[in-house]
Amino acid sequence: MIRTDNSLAIRIAQDLVRIDSVNPDLVPSAAGEAAASHAICELMRSWGLEVIERELKPGRLNAVGILRGSGGGRTLLFNGHTDVVSVTGMAEPFAGTLRDGRVYGRGAFDMKGSLAATLAATHALVQSGVRLRGDVVFTYVADEEYASIGTEGIVADIRTGLLPRPDAAINTEPSDLKLGIAHKGFAWAEIDAHGMAAHGSRPDLGVDAIVQMGKVLTEIGALQQRLSAGDKHRLLGTGSVHASLIQGGRELSSYPDRCTLQIERRTVPPESEQTVANELGGILERLAAADPAFSAASRITFVRNPWEADVQSAIARLTSAAIERATGRAAEHSAFTGWLDSALLGDAGIPTVVFGPSGEGAHALDEWVDGASLGVCAQVYADVIEAFCG
């Protein structure tokens, strides 16, 4: 068995936390991922990996390292993101302080600790001199916290042949040392209710689009009740829907001719974009049938699919076995309410699981990752690489 260095994982985590990589799509004029990408590429290059640094937009970079095998083995991909969210309100967001076995700072938990663990595993593999048959592809991507252009870029590079086609993948989002096998998806949608503009003194001419939208809001509430009472996914429960933003009207003395509602529909397998489109279409059809003056249209504006792993896949079984060896206990399964880049890999037909360290404070003012768990992760990653890639 290849032995990894926990202290190296902790040092790399500290170094990465000290690099400002706030996502500029979340905070205008923020630093972006370039410096973090450069640092990771330099490490991988110094260890002899084939390195690709790919610019997606100005200053928005994916860092990719390939540990080439001798041939005839399976290819394994690791995926994690270098961007972090806002640091507003944090006293020392980029300190990377190690205190009581924890690394503190923005991104320590979400998810530079995981990146450090994969890098520590890579170093151990290189130092051991082991010759794998399959390739290992390490992807450190931009923009997971906003639109996931980084992992979308990785999938595109796989499809075009720039990167090897993986036989499996591990997304290294923090999972508290549990095997992550499912997460929710979401769809964003807009509904426009149409009215008739008129002077406020002419109800005979005006049709109030905001009042018409009130009927839609009532139906959205009823849909949420049906979802809550419906069939539950074994890990994720039920889907949900809520009204997020609403805008309408011109001034107090006029009938509003337009009202726009933005909603979010959280989805669970097997729900899809078509599920949401059918729900909204059905609502508007029923309202129009009940009131000839009702006029509205809906459109889906953005979709991220829910995801569920095949627990019988080779990557799930090998990762479970590696977790048990490293922790001394059977691997527990976990699911995530939020969305992860693992869905993009799964949608591309790549068998994927999630496994990462313990900690707290994702997107919060006090964020930390448990240093000991980084060592466990590094060992699990190295074990899975050796077993999967041959």
Salt bridges, closest charged atoms under 4 A:
ASP15 OD1 - ARG18 NH1 3.59
ASP25 OD2 - ARG60 NH1 3.11
GLU33 OE1 - ARG60 NE 2.65
GLU42 OE1 - ARG45 NH1 3.79
GLU50 OE1 - ARG68 NE 2.88
GLU53 OE2 - HIS38 ND1 2.72
ASP83 OD1 - HIS81 ND1 3.06
ASP110 OD1 - HIS81 NE2 3.21
ASP110 OD2 - HIS363 NE2 3.22
ASP135 OD2 - ARG68 NH1 3.34
ASP143 OD1 - ARG60 NH2 3.34
GLU144 OE1 - HIS81 NE2 3.25
GLU145 OE2 - HIS81 NE2 3.90
GLU145 OE1 - HIS363 NE2 3.12
GLU152 OE2 - ARG304 NH1 3.14
ASP157 OD2 - ARG54 NE 3.02
GLU173 OE2 - HIS81 NE2 3.28
GLU190 OE1 - ARG299 NH2 2.57
ASP192 OD2 - ARG258 NH2 2.91
ASP192 OD2 - ARG299 NH1 2.67
ASP204 OD2 - ARG202 NH2 2.54
GLU219 OE1 - ARG286 NH2 3.27
ASP257 OD2 - ARG250 NH2 2.75
GLU264 OE1 - HIS242 NE2 3.79
GLU264 OE2 - ARG266 NH2 3.07
GLU271 OE2 - ARG265 NH2 3.05
GLU279 OE2 - ARG265 NH2 2.81
ASP291 OD2 - LYS215 NZ 2.53
GLU308 OE1 - HIS233 NE2 2.95
GLU308 OE2 - ARG234 NH2 3.37
GLU367 OE1 - ARG106 NH1 2.67
ASP383 OD2 - ARG325 NE 3.88
